[in-house]
Amino acid sequence: MTQMKMFQKTPITEALSALRQDLVHEDGPRISTMRNYRFAIVQYDPAREFELRGEVQRLASDLMAHGWKVLSIDLHRLLLNRVRAQDTDWADRVRDMERRMAKIEPDRGLNYLKSKLTPLIEEPDGIAADCSRLICDYAKDHGDHADRTLALIGRAGALYPFFRSSALLKHLDGRTCNVPVVLLYPGERRGRTGLSFMGVLESDNDYRPRIYP
């Protein structure tokens, strides 16, 4: 029974298996039907975050064992880096004000927090710029592996509810040095191209990348 559970297929394992097959295609990565748009999304249930991380780690190890270079980008870490780059007591001031406003009305506290964090992470010079810099620097350092380099962007849930993943991909378009990029997306699939971030936000149907599974 234990062995059966170990090899039991789940939506996450099926999605990553299909992704791997398209990445290692003999004619080069086939994660997109558009030649100059090398993005894909792996959608998963937010409640399966730890399963996702384990399976992604296995995928990365497998690809690296076959000569691939894999860059893992942690959006949570990038968000914290941006917060730490503010004035010394910025975080304390924002936290204290958010608590005071939340005591008056919970939504007021959240809206205040959004007003402070959103400018740090939105638009082309926000989190997308950090991702672009990491990807292009990595590509330059591994130029001899151009056709076997993959960027995995994870921990998107850390940006909820301050940022939409569709905006991240929009601002990354044309800024990844042609490296295949896969966004690990916690949310729900709604229709062929619709995704609801964390299964809470209204469905966004403006996704161009292929969505796995």
Contacts in CASP RR format, 6 or more apart in sequence:
PFRMAT RR
TARGET T0000
AUTHOR 0000-0000-0000
METHOD contacts of the structure
MODEL  1
MTQMKMFQKTPITEALSALRQDLVHEDGPRISTMRNYRFAIVQYDPAREF
ELRGEVQRLASDLMAHGWKVLSIDLHRLLLNRVRAQDTDWADRVRDMERR
MAKIEPDRGLNYLKSKLTPLIEEPDGIAADCSRLICDYAKDHGDHADRTL
ALIGRAGALYPFFRSSALLKHLDGRTCNVPVVLLYPGERRGRTGLSFMGV
LESDNDYRPRIYP
10 48 0 8 1.000
10 51 0 8 1.000
11 44 0 8 1.000
11 45 0 8 1.000
11 213 0 8 1.000
12 42 0 8 1.000
12 44 0 8 1.000
12 48 0 8 1.000
12 51 0 8 1.000
12 52 0 8 1.000
12 55 0 8 1.000
13 55 0 8 1.000
14 213 0 8 1.000
15 42 0 8 1.000
15 43 0 8 1.000
15 44 0 8 1.000
15 212 0 8 1.000
15 213 0 8 1.000
16 42 0 8 1.000
16 55 0 8 1.000
16 56 0 8 1.000
16 59 0 8 1.000
16 212 0 8 1.000
18 212 0 8 1.000
18 213 0 8 1.000
19 31 0 8 1.000
19 40 0 8 1.000
19 42 0 8 1.000
19 59 0 8 1.000
19 182 0 8 1.000
19 212 0 8 1.000
20 59 0 8 1.000
20 62 0 8 1.000
20 63 0 8 1.000
22 29 0 8 1.000
22 30 0 8 1.000
22 31 0 8 1.000
22 40 0 8 1.000
23 29 0 8 1.000
23 30 0 8 1.000
23 31 0 8 1.000
23 63 0 8 1.000
23 68 0 8 1.000
23 150 0 8 1.000
23 180 0 8 1.000
24 63 0 8 1.000
24 66 0 8 1.000
28 147 0 8 1.000
29 38 0 8 1.000
29 147 0 8 1.000
29 150 0 8 1.000
29 180 0 8 1.000
31 38 0 8 1.000
31 39 0 8 1.000
31 40 0 8 1.000
31 180 0 8 1.000
31 182 0 8 1.000
31 209 0 8 1.000
31 210 0 8 1.000
32 38 0 8 1.000
32 39 0 8 1.000
32 40 0 8 1.000
32 209 0 8 1.000
32 210 0 8 1.000
33 210 0 8 1.000
34 208 0 8 1.000
36 174 0 8 1.000
36 178 0 8 1.000
37 173 0 8 1.000
37 208 0 8 1.000
37 209 0 8 1.000
38 176 0 8 1.000
38 178 0 8 1.000
38 179 0 8 1.000
38 180 0 8 1.000
38 181 0 8 1.000
39 169 0 8 1.000
39 172 0 8 1.000
39 173 0 8 1.000
39 180 0 8 1.000
39 181 0 8 1.000
39 182 0 8 1.000
39 183 0 8 1.000
39 208 0 8 1.000
39 209 0 8 1.000
40 180 0 8 1.000
40 181 0 8 1.000
40 182 0 8 1.000
40 183 0 8 1.000
40 209 0 8 1.000
40 210 0 8 1.000
40 211 0 8 1.000
40 212 0 8 1.000
41 165 0 8 1.000
41 182 0 8 1.000
41 183 0 8 1.000
41 185 0 8 1.000
41 195 0 8 1.000
41 207 0 8 1.000
41 209 0 8 1.000
41 210 0 8 1.000
41 211 0 8 1.000
41 212 0 8 1.000
42 52 0 8 1.000
42 182 0 8 1.000
42 183 0 8 1.000
42 184 0 8 1.000
42 185 0 8 1.000
42 212 0 8 1.000
43 185 0 8 1.000
43 187 0 8 1.000
43 188 0 8 1.000
43 189 0 8 1.000
43 195 0 8 1.000
43 211 0 8 1.000
43 212 0 8 1.000
43 213 0 8 1.000
44 52 0 8 1.000
44 184 0 8 1.000
44 185 0 8 1.000
44 186 0 8 1.000
44 187 0 8 1.000
45 186 0 8 1.000
45 187 0 8 1.000
45 188 0 8 1.000
46 157 0 8 1.000
46 186 0 8 1.000
46 187 0 8 1.000
46 198 0 8 1.000
46 199 0 8 1.000
49 186 0 8 1.000
52 184 0 8 1.000
52 186 0 8 1.000
56 72 0 8 1.000
56 152 0 8 1.000
56 184 0 8 1.000
60 70 0 8 1.000
60 72 0 8 1.000
60 152 0 8 1.000
63 70 0 8 1.000
63 148 0 8 1.000
63 150 0 8 1.000
64 70 0 8 1.000
67 145 0 8 1.000
67 148 0 8 1.000
68 145 0 8 1.000
68 148 0 8 1.000
68 149 0 8 1.000
68 150 0 8 1.000
69 138 0 8 1.000
69 142 0 8 1.000
69 145 0 8 1.000
69 148 0 8 1.000
69 149 0 8 1.000
69 150 0 8 1.000
70 149 0 8 1.000
70 150 0 8 1.000
70 151 0 8 1.000
70 152 0 8 1.000
71 134 0 8 1.000
71 135 0 8 1.000
71 138 0 8 1.000
71 149 0 8 1.000
71 150 0 8 1.000
71 151 0 8 1.000
71 152 0 8 1.000
71 179 0 8 1.000
72 152 0 8 1.000
72 154 0 8 1.000
73 131 0 8 1.000
73 134 0 8 1.000
73 135 0 8 1.000
73 151 0 8 1.000
73 152 0 8 1.000
73 153 0 8 1.000
73 154 0 8 1.000
74 154 0 8 1.000
74 155 0 8 1.000
75 127 0 8 1.000
75 131 0 8 1.000
75 153 0 8 1.000
75 154 0 8 1.000
75 155 0 8 1.000
75 156 0 8 1.000
75 157 0 8 1.000
75 158 0 8 1.000
75 159 0 8 1.000
76 155 0 8 1.000
76 157 0 8 1.000
76 158 0 8 1.000
77 155 0 8 1.000
78 127 0 8 1.000
78 130 0 8 1.000
78 131 0 8 1.000
79 117 0 8 1.000
79 120 0 8 1.000
79 121 0 8 1.000
79 127 0 8 1.000
79 158 0 8 1.000
79 159 0 8 1.000
81 130 0 8 1.000
82 120 0 8 1.000
82 121 0 8 1.000
82 126 0 8 1.000
82 127 0 8 1.000
82 130 0 8 1.000
83 90 0 8 1.000
83 91 0 8 1.000
83 117 0 8 1.000
83 120 0 8 1.000
84 91 0 8 1.000
86 120 0 8 1.000
94 113 0 8 1.000
94 116 0 8 1.000
97 112 0 8 1.000
98 109 0 8 1.000
98 110 0 8 1.000
98 112 0 8 1.000
98 113 0 8 1.000
99 109 0 8 1.000
101 108 0 8 1.000
101 109 0 8 1.000
101 112 0 8 1.000
102 108 0 8 1.000
102 109 0 8 1.000
102 110 0 8 1.000
110 161 0 8 1.000
113 162 0 8 1.000
114 161 0 8 1.000
114 162 0 8 1.000
117 162 0 8 1.000
118 162 0 8 1.000
118 163 0 8 1.000
120 126 0 8 1.000
121 127 0 8 1.000
121 159 0 8 1.000
121 162 0 8 1.000
121 163 0 8 1.000
122 162 0 8 1.000
122 163 0 8 1.000
122 167 0 8 1.000
123 171 0 8 1.000
124 171 0 8 1.000
126 171 0 8 1.000
127 159 0 8 1.000
127 163 0 8 1.000
127 168 0 8 1.000
128 167 0 8 1.000
128 168 0 8 1.000
128 171 0 8 1.000
128 172 0 8 1.000
128 175 0 8 1.000
129 171 0 8 1.000
129 175 0 8 1.000
131 151 0 8 1.000
131 153 0 8 1.000
131 168 0 8 1.000
131 172 0 8 1.000
132 172 0 8 1.000
132 175 0 8 1.000
132 176 0 8 1.000
134 151 0 8 1.000
135 151 0 8 1.000
135 175 0 8 1.000
135 176 0 8 1.000
135 177 0 8 1.000
135 179 0 8 1.000
135 181 0 8 1.000
136 175 0 8 1.000
136 176 0 8 1.000
136 177 0 8 1.000
136 179 0 8 1.000
138 149 0 8 1.000
138 151 0 8 1.000
138 179 0 8 1.000
139 146 0 8 1.000
139 149 0 8 1.000
139 176 0 8 1.000
139 177 0 8 1.000
139 178 0 8 1.000
139 179 0 8 1.000
140 177 0 8 1.000
142 149 0 8 1.000
143 149 0 8 1.000
146 178 0 8 1.000
146 179 0 8 1.000
149 179 0 8 1.000
149 180 0 8 1.000
150 179 0 8 1.000
150 180 0 8 1.000
150 181 0 8 1.000
150 182 0 8 1.000
151 176 0 8 1.000
151 179 0 8 1.000
151 180 0 8 1.000
151 181 0 8 1.000
151 182 0 8 1.000
152 182 0 8 1.000
152 184 0 8 1.000
153 168 0 8 1.000
153 181 0 8 1.000
153 182 0 8 1.000
153 183 0 8 1.000
153 184 0 8 1.000
154 183 0 8 1.000
154 184 0 8 1.000
155 184 0 8 1.000
156 165 0 8 1.000
156 168 0 8 1.000
156 183 0 8 1.000
156 184 0 8 1.000
156 185 0 8 1.000
156 186 0 8 1.000
156 197 0 8 1.000
157 186 0 8 1.000
157 197 0 8 1.000
157 198 0 8 1.000
159 165 0 8 1.000
159 168 0 8 1.000
160 186 0 8 1.000
160 197 0 8 1.000
160 198 0 8 1.000
160 200 0 8 1.000
160 201 0 8 1.000
161 197 0 8 1.000
161 198 0 8 1.000
161 200 0 8 1.000
161 201 0 8 1.000
164 197 0 8 1.000
164 201 0 8 1.000
164 204 0 8 1.000
165 183 0 8 1.000
165 185 0 8 1.000
165 195 0 8 1.000
165 197 0 8 1.000
165 204 0 8 1.000
166 195 0 8 1.000
166 204 0 8 1.000
166 206 0 8 1.000
166 207 0 8 1.000
168 183 0 8 1.000
169 183 0 8 1.000
169 207 0 8 1.000
169 208 0 8 1.000
169 209 0 8 1.000
172 181 0 8 1.000
183 209 0 8 1.000
185 195 0 8 1.000
185 197 0 8 1.000
185 211 0 8 1.000
186 197 0 8 1.000
186 198 0 8 1.000
187 195 0 8 1.000
187 196 0 8 1.000
187 197 0 8 1.000
187 198 0 8 1.000
187 199 0 8 1.000
188 195 0 8 1.000
188 196 0 8 1.000
188 199 0 8 1.000
188 203 0 8 1.000
189 195 0 8 1.000
189 211 0 8 1.000
190 196 0 8 1.000
190 203 0 8 1.000
193 205 0 8 1.000
193 207 0 8 1.000
193 211 0 8 1.000
194 203 0 8 1.000
194 204 0 8 1.000
194 205 0 8 1.000
194 207 0 8 1.000
194 211 0 8 1.000
195 203 0 8 1.000
195 204 0 8 1.000
195 207 0 8 1.000
195 211 0 8 1.000
196 202 0 8 1.000
196 203 0 8 1.000
196 204 0 8 1.000
197 204 0 8 1.000
END
